[in-house]
């Protein structure tokens, strides 16, 4: 931003995002399914993270929500959402 004296002035900070050890996008919950629900874990690994095409990128940009992802998992694994 440039002020009236033609000097560069830093923009005010409006938002600060802290990501403590990958909290915003780490898949700890889904990884925990490996032992407790292996079939669901395999689905998540193969259809969401590895075989989901651009799905994860859309998820991280909030084009696809966590509810959308969880609904997809539940519908394809016959579990209640």
Buried (B, 14 or more C-beta within 10 A) or exposed (E): EEEEEEEEEEEEEEEEEEEEEEEEEEBEEBEEBEEEBEEBBEBBBEBBEEEBEEBBEBBEEEEBEEEEBEEBBEEEBEEEE
